[in-house]
Amino acid sequence: MTQTKIPVDLILESLAQDAEKAQKRATKASDVLLGELHSDLATTPYEVVYQEDRIKLKHYFRSETADKLKTPLLTVYALINRETMLDLQPGRSVVQNFLNDGIDLYMIDWGYPTRKDSMLTIDDHVNGYMNNVVDFIREKHGIPKINLMGICMGGSFSVMYSALHPEKIKNLVTTVTPSSFDNDKGLLHIWMKDLDVDKMIRAFGNIPGDLMNLGFLLLNPARLMIDKYVGFMENIDNKDFVENFIRMERWIFDSPDVPGETFRQFVEDCYKKNLLIQNKMYLGNKRVDLKNLTMPLLNFYGKFDHLVPPEACEQLTKAVGSKDVEDVCLETGHIGIYVSSKYQREFAPKIAKWLKARDEEDVPQVKARDEQKPKLPAARGRKQAAAGSPKTKAARSATRTAKPKSPAPAKGKSALMQKIAEAI
């Protein structure tokens, strides 16, 4: 019987090589982490052209080489997290893609609610702030209608707004927008049905952003709280990966609070009673009837979205009054639609092409504000809101400014981050 020989020399040689690689990798990682890292968010230039309370309206500078759309686009993000996700990094930015395609882009920055905002309702945000912003853009451009794009909760707000003010919206784009909440496909929907909102509001006033962020992480803790940090350690010597990782972390943990009464109504009327899709939801004393959505509608959602599953989105196009509707289901998650390199090549170009195909319709009926002063009823409405209109529950002080502003510093992906993006 022959005795098996253990190749000790080969084992030692392999160990020496591994140790050398580990040392080189540790040295490179140290250089990356201790060196200068570029991880700023929202670097695309813009100016704040309208401000009301904590709300700011950003207007981005368009590319001079692209064919320009006549109708501007207003983007409305959710009250949760920040709109900076649409401009996460240079070279992979929905904002930049829109501008390169000639879109005249406006975006609402909801700001950071304070205790005085705790009594604001959905009605205050939709028929107050949003309506004032839309009227400002209409008056500034001298046009009767604008394009509107809503994201997540901001998409729900945009659906409500378009149903109540269809005469002001030319085309509506909804992305990962919940409209039907009666399903058990997402853990969030299950949790919300048993949530004691009153107790939370009594305890906090506004719902803390950090608390909500923790809840979102717990929806998929293995991937969002473990796997991504394992991936970070595996790529700690890759500067591009580290910079993109930091950008995403800064965005995730930059979580504004949500006004208490807005949160209450969204949970009670939407998640628990599912009133929106049934045309039974009221804002103030007005019923939100989805049949009033007669404008063209483009509806995006993610196949693997664990926050807003397809079942929560796909019923919208069947419930509206428009015949020009289209559903687009992308095989990604809630955030992957906006930051994944693959879907960056599909998402924004699709929207730009869709809007351009409808841009020639409804030619502006009045001259721009620079040429004459149009007397739109909406302009008077904005003054009423500033004076404390009964439509809103909080008195507002609306001010306009054309002062240029540098990109706001964010508080917070490369292809290597794509898996994390698609999981969020």
C-alpha positions as CSV (number, residue, x, y, z in Angstrom):
1,M,0.0,0.0,0.0
2,T,1.5,3.3,-1.1
3,Q,1.3,6.3,1.2
4,T,-0.3,9.5,-0.3
5,K,2.2,12.3,-0.5
6,I,1.0,15.7,0.6
7,P,2.5,18.4,-1.7
8,V,3.5,20.6,1.1
9,D,5.7,22.8,-1.1
10,L,2.7,23.6,-3.4
11,I,0.5,24.4,-0.5
12,L,3.0,26.7,1.0
13,E,3.6,28.4,-2.3
14,S,-0.1,28.9,-2.7
15,L,-0.4,30.4,0.8
16,A,2.5,32.8,0.1
17,Q,0.9,33.9,-3.2
18,D,-2.5,34.5,-1.4
19,A,-0.8,36.4,1.4
20,E,1.0,38.6,-1.2
21,K,-2.3,39.3,-3.0
22,A,-4.1,40.1,0.2
23,Q,-1.3,42.5,1.2
24,K,-1.4,44.3,-2.2
25,R,-5.3,44.5,-2.0
26,A,-5.1,45.9,1.6
27,T,-2.6,48.5,0.5
28,K,-4.8,49.5,-2.4
29,A,-7.9,49.6,-0.3
30,S,-6.1,51.8,2.2
31,D,-5.1,54.2,-0.6
32,V,-8.7,54.3,-1.8
33,L,-10.3,54.9,1.6
34,L,-7.7,57.4,2.7
35,G,-7.6,59.2,-0.6
36,E,-9.9,61.8,-2.1
37,L,-13.3,60.3,-2.9
38,H,-15.8,62.0,-5.2
39,S,-19.3,61.1,-3.9
40,D,-21.4,64.2,-4.4
41,L,-25.0,63.8,-5.5
42,A,-27.2,66.0,-7.6
43,T,-24.3,67.8,-9.5
44,T,-26.4,68.8,-12.5
45,P,-26.8,72.6,-12.5
46,Y,-30.2,74.1,-11.7
47,E,-31.8,77.2,-10.2
48,V,-34.6,77.6,-7.7
49,V,-37.3,79.5,-9.5
50,Y,-40.2,79.2,-7.0
51,Q,-40.3,78.7,-3.2
52,E,-43.2,78.3,-0.8
53,D,-42.6,77.3,2.8
54,R,-40.3,74.3,2.8
55,I,-41.1,73.6,-0.9
56,K,-38.6,74.5,-3.7
57,L,-39.0,74.2,-7.4
58,K,-35.8,73.3,-9.3
59,H,-35.4,74.3,-12.9
60,Y,-32.5,72.5,-14.7
61,F,-30.4,73.9,-17.5
62,R,-31.2,72.2,-20.8
63,S,-28.7,70.9,-23.4
64,E,-28.3,73.4,-26.2
65,T,-27.8,70.7,-28.8
66,A,-30.9,68.6,-28.3
67,D,-34.2,69.1,-30.1
68,K,-36.3,70.8,-27.4
69,L,-39.8,69.9,-26.4
70,K,-42.3,72.7,-26.3
71,T,-44.0,71.5,-23.2
72,P,-42.1,71.5,-19.9
73,L,-42.0,68.4,-17.6
74,L,-42.6,68.7,-13.9
75,T,-41.3,65.7,-11.8
76,V,-42.8,65.0,-8.4
77,Y,-40.9,62.7,-6.1
78,A,-42.2,61.0,-3.0
79,L,-42.1,62.6,0.4
80,I,-39.9,59.7,1.5
81,N,-36.2,60.0,0.7
82,R,-35.0,62.7,-1.7
83,E,-35.4,63.6,-5.4
84,T,-31.6,63.6,-5.7
85,M,-31.9,59.9,-6.6
86,L,-32.8,61.0,-10.1
87,D,-29.4,62.7,-10.4
88,L,-27.3,60.2,-8.4
89,Q,-24.0,60.4,-10.3
90,P,-22.6,62.0,-13.4
91,G,-23.0,59.8,-16.5
92,R,-25.8,57.9,-14.9
93,S,-28.5,60.4,-14.2
94,V,-32.1,60.5,-15.3
95,V,-32.0,64.3,-15.0
96,Q,-29.0,64.5,-17.5
97,N,-30.7,62.0,-19.9
98,F,-33.9,64.1,-19.9
99,L,-31.9,67.3,-20.6
100,N,-29.9,65.6,-23.3
101,D,-33.2,64.6,-25.0
102,G,-34.4,68.3,-24.9
103,I,-36.8,68.1,-22.0
104,D,-37.4,71.4,-20.2
105,L,-37.2,69.9,-16.7
106,Y,-38.7,71.1,-13.4
107,M,-38.6,69.1,-10.2
108,I,-40.1,69.6,-6.7
109,D,-37.9,69.5,-3.7
110,W,-40.2,68.7,-0.8
111,G,-37.6,69.8,1.7
112,Y,-37.5,68.7,5.4
113,P,-40.8,69.0,7.3
114,T,-40.7,70.5,10.8
115,R,-43.2,70.2,13.6
116,K,-45.3,73.0,12.2
117,D,-45.9,70.8,9.1
118,S,-47.4,67.9,11.0
119,M,-51.0,69.0,10.3
120,L,-50.5,69.2,6.6
121,T,-52.7,66.7,4.6
122,I,-52.5,65.2,1.2
123,D,-54.9,67.9,0.1
124,D,-52.4,70.6,1.2
125,H,-49.7,68.9,-0.9
126,V,-51.8,68.2,-4.0
127,N,-54.3,71.1,-4.2
128,G,-51.9,73.5,-2.4
129,Y,-48.2,73.2,-3.1
130,M,-48.5,71.1,-6.4
131,N,-51.2,73.3,-7.8
132,N,-49.3,76.5,-7.0
133,V,-46.1,75.0,-8.7
134,V,-48.1,73.9,-11.8
135,D,-49.7,77.3,-12.1
136,F,-46.3,79.0,-11.8
137,I,-44.9,76.9,-14.6
138,R,-48.0,77.5,-16.8
139,E,-47.8,81.2,-16.3
140,K,-44.0,81.3,-16.8
141,H,-44.3,79.6,-20.1
142,G,-47.6,81.0,-21.1
143,I,-49.2,77.6,-21.8
144,P,-52.5,76.0,-20.6
145,K,-51.0,72.6,-19.8
146,I,-47.7,71.0,-18.7
147,N,-46.4,67.4,-18.7
148,L,-46.4,65.7,-15.3
149,M,-44.3,62.8,-14.0
150,G,-44.7,61.2,-10.6
151,I,-42.6,58.7,-8.7
152,C,-43.8,56.3,-6.1
153,M,-45.9,58.3,-3.5
154,G,-45.3,61.3,-5.7
155,G,-46.9,59.3,-8.5
156,S,-50.0,58.8,-6.4
157,F,-50.1,62.5,-5.7
158,S,-49.7,63.1,-9.5
159,V,-52.6,60.8,-10.3
160,M,-54.8,62.6,-7.7
161,Y,-53.8,66.0,-9.1
162,S,-54.4,65.1,-12.7
163,A,-57.9,63.7,-11.8
164,L,-58.8,66.9,-10.0
165,H,-57.1,69.3,-12.5
166,P,-57.2,67.5,-15.9
167,E,-57.3,70.8,-17.7
168,K,-53.8,71.6,-16.6
169,I,-52.0,68.4,-17.5
170,K,-51.2,67.5,-21.1
171,N,-49.4,64.1,-20.6
172,L,-49.0,62.0,-17.4
173,V,-46.1,59.7,-16.6
174,T,-46.3,57.4,-13.6
175,T,-43.3,55.4,-12.4
176,V,-43.5,52.7,-9.6
177,T,-46.7,54.4,-8.6
178,P,-49.1,52.6,-6.3
179,S,-52.8,53.1,-7.2
180,S,-54.3,49.8,-6.0
181,F,-53.4,48.8,-2.5
182,D,-55.5,45.8,-1.9
183,N,-53.0,43.0,-2.3
184,D,-50.7,40.9,-0.3
185,K,-47.8,40.6,-2.8
186,G,-45.6,43.0,-0.9
187,L,-44.7,42.8,2.8
188,L,-45.2,46.6,3.1
189,H,-48.9,46.2,2.1
190,I,-49.4,43.6,4.7
191,W,-47.7,45.6,7.5
192,M,-49.6,48.8,6.6
193,K,-53.0,47.2,7.0
194,D,-52.4,46.6,10.8
195,L,-50.4,49.8,11.5
196,D,-51.6,51.9,14.4
197,V,-51.1,55.3,12.8
198,D,-52.8,57.2,15.6
199,K,-50.3,55.9,18.1
200,M,-47.3,56.8,15.9
201,I,-48.6,60.3,15.3
202,R,-49.2,60.8,19.1
203,A,-45.7,59.7,19.7
204,F,-43.8,61.5,17.0
205,G,-46.0,64.2,15.3
206,N,-44.3,63.8,12.0
207,I,-43.2,60.3,11.1
208,P,-39.4,60.1,11.5
209,G,-37.6,59.4,8.2
210,D,-35.1,57.2,10.1
211,L,-37.9,55.1,11.4
212,M,-39.4,54.6,8.0
213,N,-36.0,53.9,6.5
214,L,-35.4,51.1,9.1
215,G,-38.8,49.6,8.1
216,F,-37.8,49.6,4.5
217,L,-34.5,47.9,5.3
218,L,-36.4,45.2,7.3
219,L,-38.5,44.3,4.2
220,N,-35.4,42.6,2.8
221,P,-32.8,42.5,5.6
222,A,-30.6,39.8,4.2
223,R,-29.9,41.7,1.0
224,L,-30.2,45.3,2.2
225,M,-28.4,45.0,5.5
226,I,-25.9,42.1,4.9
227,D,-25.3,41.3,1.3
228,K,-24.5,44.9,0.2
229,Y,-21.9,45.3,2.9
230,V,-20.3,41.9,2.0
231,G,-20.2,43.3,-1.6
232,F,-18.6,46.4,-0.3
233,M,-15.8,44.5,1.4
234,E,-15.2,42.4,-1.7
235,N,-14.8,45.6,-3.8
236,I,-13.1,47.8,-1.2
237,D,-10.1,48.3,-3.4
238,N,-12.2,49.5,-6.3
239,K,-12.4,53.3,-6.2
240,D,-15.4,53.6,-8.6
241,F,-17.3,51.0,-6.6
242,V,-16.6,52.7,-3.3
243,E,-17.6,56.1,-4.6
244,N,-20.9,54.8,-6.0
245,F,-21.5,52.8,-2.8
246,I,-21.1,56.0,-0.7
247,R,-23.4,57.9,-3.1
248,M,-26.2,55.3,-2.6
249,E,-25.7,55.2,1.1
250,R,-25.9,58.9,1.4
251,W,-29.1,58.9,-0.6
252,I,-30.7,56.0,1.4
253,F,-30.0,57.6,4.8
254,D,-31.0,61.1,3.7
255,S,-34.6,60.5,4.9
256,P,-36.9,63.5,5.6
257,D,-39.7,63.1,8.0
258,V,-43.2,62.7,6.6
259,P,-46.0,65.1,7.8
260,G,-48.1,63.2,10.3
261,E,-51.6,63.9,8.8
262,T,-50.4,63.2,5.3
263,F,-49.0,59.9,6.5
264,R,-52.3,59.1,8.3
265,Q,-54.4,59.8,5.3
266,F,-52.2,57.8,2.9
267,V,-52.2,54.8,5.2
268,E,-55.9,54.9,6.1
269,D,-57.4,55.9,2.7
270,C,-55.0,54.1,0.4
271,Y,-53.4,51.1,2.2
272,K,-56.3,50.2,4.5
273,K,-59.4,51.3,2.5
274,N,-58.0,51.2,-1.1
275,L,-60.1,54.3,-2.0
276,L,-58.0,55.7,-4.9
277,I,-58.6,52.9,-7.5
278,Q,-62.3,52.8,-6.5
279,N,-62.8,56.5,-7.2
280,K,-63.9,57.0,-3.6
281,M,-61.0,59.1,-2.3
282,Y,-61.7,62.7,-1.3
283,L,-59.2,65.6,-1.1
284,G,-60.9,68.4,0.8
285,N,-64.4,68.1,-0.5
286,K,-63.5,66.9,-4.0
287,R,-63.7,63.3,-5.1
288,V,-60.8,61.9,-7.0
289,D,-62.4,60.3,-10.1
290,L,-59.8,58.4,-12.2
291,K,-62.2,58.6,-15.2
292,N,-61.1,62.3,-15.3
293,L,-57.7,61.2,-16.4
294,T,-58.3,61.6,-20.1
295,M,-54.8,62.7,-21.0
296,P,-52.2,60.2,-22.4
297,L,-50.8,58.0,-19.7
298,L,-47.4,56.2,-19.6
299,N,-47.2,53.8,-16.6
300,F,-43.8,52.3,-15.5
301,Y,-43.3,49.6,-12.8
302,G,-40.8,47.0,-11.8
303,K,-41.3,43.3,-12.0
304,F,-39.2,42.6,-8.9
305,D,-40.3,45.7,-6.9
306,H,-40.8,44.6,-3.3
307,L,-42.1,48.0,-2.2
308,V,-44.6,48.7,-4.9
309,P,-45.3,45.3,-6.6
310,P,-46.7,45.1,-10.1
311,E,-50.1,44.2,-8.7
312,A,-50.2,47.7,-7.1
313,C,-49.5,49.5,-10.4
314,E,-50.9,47.6,-13.3
315,Q,-54.6,48.4,-12.7
316,L,-54.2,52.2,-13.2
317,T,-54.4,52.1,-17.0
318,K,-57.6,50.1,-16.9
319,A,-59.2,52.5,-14.5
320,V,-58.6,55.9,-16.2
321,G,-60.7,57.6,-18.9
322,S,-57.9,57.9,-21.4
323,K,-57.6,55.7,-24.5
324,D,-54.0,56.6,-25.0
325,V,-52.4,54.4,-22.2
326,E,-49.3,52.2,-22.0
327,D,-47.9,49.9,-19.4
328,V,-44.1,49.3,-19.3
329,C,-42.9,46.6,-16.9
330,L,-39.1,46.5,-16.4
331,E,-37.4,43.5,-15.0
332,T,-35.8,45.3,-12.0
333,G,-36.6,46.6,-8.6
334,H,-38.0,49.8,-7.1
335,I,-34.8,51.9,-7.5
336,G,-33.1,49.9,-10.3
337,I,-35.4,51.6,-12.9
338,Y,-33.5,54.9,-12.2
339,V,-30.0,53.9,-11.3
340,S,-29.3,50.6,-13.1
341,S,-27.0,51.0,-16.1
342,K,-29.1,48.6,-18.1
343,Y,-32.4,50.5,-17.5
344,Q,-30.8,53.9,-17.8
345,R,-30.7,53.1,-21.5
346,E,-34.4,52.3,-21.6
347,F,-36.2,54.4,-19.1
348,A,-35.5,58.1,-19.8
349,P,-35.2,57.7,-23.6
350,K,-38.6,55.9,-23.7
351,I,-40.2,58.8,-21.8
352,A,-38.6,61.4,-24.0
353,K,-39.7,59.7,-27.2
354,W,-43.2,59.2,-25.9
355,L,-43.5,62.9,-24.9
356,K,-42.0,64.1,-28.2
357,A,-44.6,62.1,-30.1
358,R,-47.3,64.1,-28.3
359,D,-45.6,67.4,-28.1
360,E,-47.1,69.0,-31.2
361,E,-50.7,68.6,-29.9
362,D,-52.4,71.4,-28.0
363,V,-50.3,74.4,-29.3
364,P,-49.8,77.1,-26.6
365,Q,-52.8,79.4,-26.5
366,V,-51.2,82.4,-24.9
367,K,-47.8,84.2,-25.1
368,A,-45.0,83.6,-22.7
369,R,-44.9,85.8,-19.6
370,D,-41.9,87.7,-20.9
371,E,-44.1,88.9,-23.8
372,Q,-47.3,89.7,-21.9
373,K,-48.8,89.1,-18.5
374,P,-51.4,86.4,-18.9
375,K,-54.3,86.5,-16.4
376,L,-54.6,82.9,-15.4
377,P,-57.1,82.0,-12.7
378,A,-54.3,79.8,-11.2
379,A,-52.2,82.8,-10.5
380,R,-54.9,84.3,-8.3
381,G,-55.1,80.9,-6.5
382,R,-51.5,81.1,-5.6
383,K,-52.0,84.5,-3.9
384,Q,-55.0,83.1,-2.0
385,A,-52.8,80.3,-0.7
386,A,-50.2,82.7,0.4
387,A,-52.8,84.7,2.3
388,G,-54.2,81.6,4.0
389,S,-56.8,80.2,1.7
390,P,-59.4,77.9,3.3
391,K,-58.3,75.2,0.8
392,T,-55.1,74.7,2.9
393,K,-54.8,73.9,6.5
394,A,-51.5,75.8,6.9
395,A,-51.0,79.4,6.0
396,R,-48.3,79.8,3.4
397,S,-45.9,82.5,2.3
398,A,-45.1,82.1,-1.4
399,T,-42.1,83.8,-2.8
400,R,-40.4,83.6,-6.2
401,T,-36.8,83.8,-6.8
402,A,-34.7,83.6,-10.0
403,K,-31.4,83.5,-8.1
404,P,-29.1,80.8,-9.5
405,K,-28.2,78.1,-7.1
406,S,-25.4,75.7,-7.1
407,P,-26.4,72.0,-6.8
408,A,-27.4,71.4,-3.2
409,P,-25.0,69.2,-1.2
410,A,-26.6,65.9,-0.5
411,K,-26.6,64.1,2.8
412,G,-26.7,60.7,1.7
413,K,-23.8,52.8,-8.8
414,S,-21.6,51.5,-11.3
415,A,-22.4,48.2,-12.9
416,L,-21.0,46.5,-9.8
417,M,-23.8,48.1,-7.8
418,Q,-26.6,47.0,-10.2
419,K,-27.7,44.0,-8.1
420,I,-28.1,46.2,-5.0
421,A,-30.0,48.7,-7.1
422,E,-32.4,46.2,-8.4
423,A,-33.1,44.8,-5.0
424,I,-34.1,48.1,-3.4
